[in-house]
């Protein structure tokens, strides 16, 4: 019975966040050294991401070695050509990148710039 419950949880969790995922780490542009802040953007569902068609994403912000997110929220991603922008439902979180220049990603929290990120 325990194995059945565990398999069910894995299947439910795996299907809930089944789409595209971006893992982005803050870095210092001058030294090109990574910092301790990480953003994970995970598509909700597995629909194809198309230009000018909003897609739902889940945002997580990690600081330092913590395995628990400091901030979690859902929002919408819009794309135009290579531009990719996440906006949280409450408009407090904005994350943007250019898919052809993933080292030019940036995070804004509560209308304040929170750094430059490189995404993978």
C-alpha positions in Angstrom: 0.0 0.0 0.0 2.8 2.4 0.8 4.4 1.8 -2.6 1.1 2.6 -4.3 0.7 5.9 -2.4 4.3 6.9 -3.2 3.8 6.1 -6.9 0.6 8.1 -6.9 2.3 11.1 -5.4 5.1 11.0 -7.9 2.7 10.8 -10.8 0.6 13.7 -9.5 3.6 15.9 -8.7 5.2 15.1 -12.1 2.1 15.9 -14.1 1.4 19.2 -12.2 4.6 20.8 -13.5 5.2 19.0 -16.7 6.3 21.8 -19.1 9.3 23.9 -19.8 11.7 24.8 -17.0 14.3 27.5 -16.7 16.9 27.5 -13.8 18.5 30.9 -13.5 21.4 32.0 -11.2 22.3 35.5 -10.2 25.8 36.6 -11.3 28.2 39.5 -11.2 28.6 40.8 -14.8 32.0 42.3 -14.1 33.6 39.2 -12.5 31.3 36.7 -14.2 31.0 34.9 -10.8 27.8 33.3 -9.7 26.0 34.5 -6.6 23.7 32.8 -4.1 20.3 33.6 -5.6 18.5 31.3 -7.9 15.2 31.5 -9.8 13.3 28.5 -11.1 10.5 29.1 -13.6 8.4 26.0 -14.4 5.6 25.9 -17.0 2.2 24.8 -15.6 1.0 22.2 -18.1 2.8 21.1 -21.3 1.2 23.3 -24.0 3.6 24.6 -26.7 4.8 28.1 -25.8 3.9 30.4 -28.7 4.6 34.0 -29.5 2.0 36.4 -28.1 0.1 33.6 -26.4 0.2 33.8 -22.6 1.4 30.7 -20.7 1.1 29.9 -17.1 4.3 29.5 -15.0 5.3 28.8 -11.4 8.1 31.0 -10.0 10.4 30.1 -7.1 13.1 32.2 -5.6 15.9 30.5 -3.6 18.6 32.3 -1.6 21.8 30.7 -0.3 21.9 27.0 0.3 18.3 26.7 1.3 16.3 23.9 -0.3 13.0 25.7 0.5 12.0 28.6 -1.7 11.9 32.1 -0.1 9.2 33.2 -2.5 6.7 31.2 -4.6 4.1 32.6 -6.9 2.2 31.9 -10.1 1.9 34.1 -13.1 1.9 34.5 -16.8 4.7 34.4 -19.4 4.4 36.3 -22.6 6.8 36.0 -25.5 7.7 38.1 -28.5 10.4 36.8 -30.9 13.2 35.9 -28.4 11.9 38.1 -25.5 10.4 36.1 -22.6 8.7 37.9 -19.7 7.2 36.5 -16.5 4.7 38.7 -14.5 3.2 37.3 -11.2 -0.5 37.5 -10.8 -0.1 40.1 -8.0 2.4 42.1 -10.2 5.1 42.0 -7.5 7.5 39.7 -9.4 8.8 40.4 -12.9 11.5 38.2 -14.6 12.6 38.7 -18.1 15.2 37.2 -20.5 16.1 37.0 -24.1 16.2 33.4 -25.3 19.2 34.1 -27.5 21.0 35.8 -24.6 20.2 33.9 -21.5 23.0 35.7 -19.5 21.0 38.9 -19.9 18.1 37.9 -17.6 16.8 40.2 -14.8 14.6 40.0 -11.8 12.4 42.8 -10.4 10.7 42.5 -7.0 8.2 45.1 -5.8 9.5 47.5 -8.6 13.2 47.2 -7.4 15.9 45.7 -9.6 17.2 42.5 -7.9 20.1 41.6 -10.2 21.3 40.0 -13.4 20.8 36.3 -14.0 22.1 33.6 -16.3 19.5 30.9 -17.3 20.0 27.3 -18.3 
